[in-house]
């Protein structure tokens, strides 16, 4: 089966006519997206590389779902609603058409559950699986959550327990992100570890942070909860007067101090989370 035939199969898998602002989708040189009045667009690209972000033994449906979920986690951190996505997938020649179809079956399962349109992409060969997802979302104008709005006195929360296995399925916190839009002062998704991502949020906001407790996944270690990454929970700050959403956990507060400094158990917490270019 050639590339054109595979693309035609994927177009049929994606289903009915484009919607959610997508005017033209799979089959044209470019997708056409038309936002609603009063919206800001959210643009996010994320890579998924075999051996870096998932093991070679992982089922293709889970790989596809994971590729989209990683990008959606960032849309959630901005308080947005995903509308459409573009997917560029490169696979080794020994990967069958069935593997590609299973990959997109998993990706489309998550897309449909969030009413997200697969609007196009690209297919190629490489020496290992390499996927790049471009997710397009929207949020009410001026309401997007960012990393740089935390103030001393804000309280610090996470959306779930930390220290999850790195190869688990990802559940992007889209509903929570939408609830936080216009309320949270800062937000980031925890993909590289609490120690590093909280350092990034604090640095961007020009503040320090004090961590008092960490909700840890049963069976894991505090070390992994601090530095392991791959949790895909939301870390966010709220003013003291704002009631936090149900199911979230207060872990500390924003304080005055050197930008980016994080205190835990009376000591400065070194940002040792995952860094592609770190030592």
C-alpha positions in Angstrom: 0.0 0.0 0.0 1.4 3.4 -1.0 1.4 6.7 1.0 -1.7 8.1 -0.9 -3.7 4.9 0.0 -2.6 5.1 3.6 -3.7 8.7 3.8 -7.1 7.9 2.3 -7.6 5.2 4.9 -6.6 7.6 7.7 -9.1 10.2 6.3 -11.9 7.6 6.5 -10.7 6.6 10.1 -10.9 10.3 11.1 -14.6 10.2 10.2 -17.1 12.9 9.1 -16.5 16.3 7.7 -14.2 18.6 9.7 -15.7 20.8 12.3 -14.7 22.7 15.5 -13.5 25.6 13.4 -11.7 23.4 10.8 -12.9 24.5 7.4 -10.6 22.2 5.4 -8.8 19.1 6.7 -7.1 15.9 5.5 -6.5 15.9 1.7 -5.4 19.5 1.1 -1.9 21.0 1.2 -2.9 23.0 4.3 -5.7 22.7 6.9 -7.9 25.8 7.3 -8.9 26.7 10.8 -11.3 29.6 11.6 -11.4 30.7 15.3 -14.5 32.1 16.9 -14.7 35.8 17.7 -13.4 36.6 21.2 -10.9 33.7 21.4 -7.2 33.5 21.7 -5.5 30.6 19.8 -3.2 28.1 21.6 -0.5 26.5 19.5 1.5 23.6 20.9 3.9 21.2 19.2 5.3 18.1 21.0 7.6 15.3 19.9 7.4 11.6 20.8 10.5 9.6 20.1 11.0 5.9 20.4 13.4 5.0 23.2 13.2 8.5 24.6 9.5 9.0 25.4 8.2 5.4 25.1 9.7 1.9 25.0 9.8 0.0 21.7 7.6 -2.7 23.2 4.7 -0.3 23.8 1.5 -1.2 21.9 1.0 1.2 18.9 -2.5 2.3 20.1 -1.0 3.5 23.4 1.9 5.2 21.5 -0.6 7.1 19.4 -2.8 8.1 22.4 0.3 9.2 24.3 1.5 11.3 21.4 -1.7 13.4 21.4 -2.1 13.4 25.2 1.3 15.0 25.8 0.3 18.0 23.7 -3.1 18.1 25.3 -1.5 18.4 28.7 0.0 21.7 27.7 -3.3 22.9 26.3 -4.8 22.0 29.7 -2.0 24.0 31.4 -3.1 27.1 29.4 -6.8 26.6 30.4 -7.8 25.8 26.9 -10.0 23.6 24.8 -8.3 21.5 22.0 -10.0 22.0 18.6 -7.8 20.3 16.0 -4.4 18.7 15.6 -1.8 17.9 12.9 0.3 14.7 13.2 3.6 14.0 11.4 4.7 10.4 11.8 7.9 8.7 10.7 8.3 5.0 11.1 10.9 2.4 10.2 10.3 0.3 7.0 9.7 -2.8 9.1 6.6 -1.2 10.7 3.5 -2.5 8.9 0.5 -0.6 7.7 -1.3 -2.3 10.5 1.0 -0.7 13.1 0.3 2.8 11.5 -3.4 2.2 11.6 -3.3 1.0 15.2 -1.2 4.1 16.1 -3.9 6.4 14.7 -6.7 4.3 16.2 -5.3 5.1 19.6 -4.7 8.8 18.8 -8.2 9.2 17.3 -9.8 7.5 20.4 -8.5 10.4 22.5 -9.2 13.0 19.8 -12.9 11.9 19.6 -13.3 11.9 23.4 -12.2 15.6 23.4 -14.0 16.5 20.2 -10.7 17.2 18.5 -10.4 17.1 14.7 -7.4 15.4 13.0 -6.9 18.0 10.4 -3.9 16.6 8.5 -0.2 15.9 8.9 2.6 14.0 7.1 4.0 10.4 6.8 7.7 9.4 6.3 10.3 6.8 7.0 13.0 7.0 9.6 15.3 4.5 11.5 12.9 4.6 14.5 9.4 5.9 15.4 9.3 9.7 15.6 6.0 11.6 15.9 5.5 15.3 16.1 2.0 16.6 17.1 0.8 20.1 16.5 -2.3 20.8 18.7 -4.4 23.9 18.2 -6.7 25.0 21.0 -8.6 28.1 22.1 -9.4 30.0 25.2 -11.5 33.1 25.9 -9.5 36.2 25.0 -7.2 37.3 27.7 -7.9 34.2 29.9 -5.0 31.9 29.0 -3.0 30.6 31.9 0.7 31.2 31.9 3.7 30.5 34.1 4.5 34.1 35.0 1.6 35.3 37.1 2.3 33.9 40.6 2.5 36.4 43.5 3.8 36.1 47.1 0.9 34.8 49.2 -0.6 32.7 46.5 -1.2 29.1 47.5 0.3 26.2 45.5 -1.7 23.2 44.3 -1.3 20.0 42.2 -4.1 18.1 40.5 -3.1 14.6 41.6 -0.5 12.3 43.1 3.1 12.4 41.8 5.7 9.8 41.0 3.8 7.8 38.3 5.6 5.2 36.1 7.0 6.8 32.9 5.3 4.5 30.5 1.8 4.8 31.8 -1.2 6.2 29.9 -1.6 9.9 30.2 -4.9 11.6 31.2 -4.5 15.3 30.3 -6.3 17.5 32.8 -8.4 19.5 30.3 -11.5 19.9 32.4 -9.5 21.2 35.3 -7.5 23.6 33.1 -10.8 25.1 31.9 -12.0 25.6 35.5 -8.8 27.3 36.3 -8.8 29.7 33.4 -9.4 33.3 34.7 -8.8 32.1 38.3 -5.4 30.6 38.7 -2.5 33.1 38.7 0.0 30.7 37.1 0.0 27.1 35.8 2.3 24.5 34.3 2.0 20.9 33.5 4.2 18.5 35.4 6.0 16.6 32.6 9.7 17.0 33.7 9.3 16.6 37.5 8.1 18.8 40.3 11.5 20.1 41.3 12.2 21.4 37.8 8.8 22.5 36.7 8.1 24.4 40.0 11.5 26.1 39.5 10.5 27.1 36.0 7.1 28.5 37.2 8.8 30.4 40.1 11.6 31.7 37.9 9.1 33.0 35.3 7.0 34.7 38.0 10.0 36.2 39.7 9.2 34.6 43.0 10.3 31.7 45.3 8.2 28.8 46.5 7.8 26.9 49.8 6.7 23.2 49.5 5.1 21.7 52.6 3.9 18.4 51.4 3.9 16.2 48.4 1.1 13.7 47.5 3.0 10.5 46.4 1.6 7.7 44.3 1.4 4.5 46.4 4.4 2.2 45.8 6.8 4.9 44.5 9.4 7.0 46.3 9.6 10.7 47.3 12.7 11.0 45.1 10.7 10.0 42.0 7.8 12.2 43.0 10.2 15.2 43.2 12.3 14.6 40.2 11.0 11.7 38.0 8.7 13.6 35.6 6.0 12.1 33.4 3.2 12.8 35.8 1.2 15.1 33.5 -0.6 16.7 36.4 -1.2 20.4 36.7 0.8 22.6 39.1 -1.0 25.9 39.7 -1.3 28.9 42.1 -4.4 30.5 43.4 -5.0 33.6 45.6 -5.9 32.6 49.2 -9.5 33.8 48.8 -10.2 31.5 45.8 -11.6 28.1 46.6 -9.5 25.3 44.9 -11.3 22.8 42.6 -12.3 19.5 44.2 -9.7 16.8 44.0 -6.7 19.0 44.0 -4.1 19.2 46.8 -2.5 22.2 48.4 1.3 21.5 48.6 2.7 24.9 49.6 2.8 28.6 48.9 4.5 31.3 46.8 6.9 33.4 48.9 9.3 36.3 48.5 12.8 35.3 47.6 15.3 34.8 44.8 13.4 34.0 41.6 13.2 30.2 41.0 14.2 29.2 44.5 12.2 26.3 45.9 12.3 25.4 49.6 11.4 21.9 50.9 12.0 20.5 54.4 14.0 23.6 55.3 16.4 23.2 52.4 16.7 24.5 48.9 15.3 22.0 46.4 17.7 21.4 43.5 15.8 21.2 40.2 16.8 17.7 39.1 13.9 16.9 36.9 14.3 15.6 33.3 16.2 17.9 31.0 17.0 16.7 27.4 20.1 18.8 27.4 21.1 18.5 31.1 24.1 16.7 32.4 
